[in-house]
């Protein structure tokens, strides 16, 4: 029960148990984020005052107020604010590698549409072949057993074409891996015999996004990192989705790595 700024027990009298009053004080600090003081009364018992009002209240203090900061709920806007910058080792432990692969299925969207058309032709070639022969004024019955051979040949060609295109796209996707680590950027190429090219953040001098008009519509492109020296090969993230987001990630890690040194 509250009378003004003073908090009493539910019966309107001071708390008889100091332990009960302390538990209520800690609960109030946790829920409100304000600091409360526990004091004794002349009639006996204990009451609670807000820390701002307790300086003007009479009564002897039986216990100093707790360290209220440890009971307060953290401000969500300040939850990630640390006045002390992390050390370089702390930064390296907190950062995980970000890996991605070429967005080949988005880049070769027209190719996939062609694969779908070929797949339809593969499973049902008769209408296409009949239309082709109709354009040449040839009746299918005149072909005899060659009609079935033509259908089988078209099915075989369609199957081989679809499998070849799908395997080529999968190979292109699996044979390249791009990585943004706590130290820099890295490209690994090759599925069996691998080649790795990397640049440290402190060695990167320029970052460029290259996109054609179709690539801008599909939000894919080439992200290139170059160093100051002419001997070092540029690191290229080719055919990646959302290149602007990857560039922003690299810039953020470059800034964090520099501030942690």
Buried (B, 14 or more C-beta within 10 A) or exposed (E): EEEEBBBBBEEEBBBEEBEEBBEBBBEBBEEEBEBBBBBBBEEEBBBBBBEEEBEEBEBEEEBEBBEBEEBBEEEEEEEEEEEEEBEEEEBBEEBEEBEBBBBBBBBBEEBBEBBEEBBEBBEEBEEBBBEEBEEEEEEBEEBEEEBEEBBEEBBEBBBEBBEEBBEEBEEBBEBBBBBBBBBBBBBBBEEEEEEEBBBBBEBBEEBBBEBEEEBEEBBBBBBBBBBEEEEBEBBBBBBBBBBEEBBEEBEEBBEBBEEBE
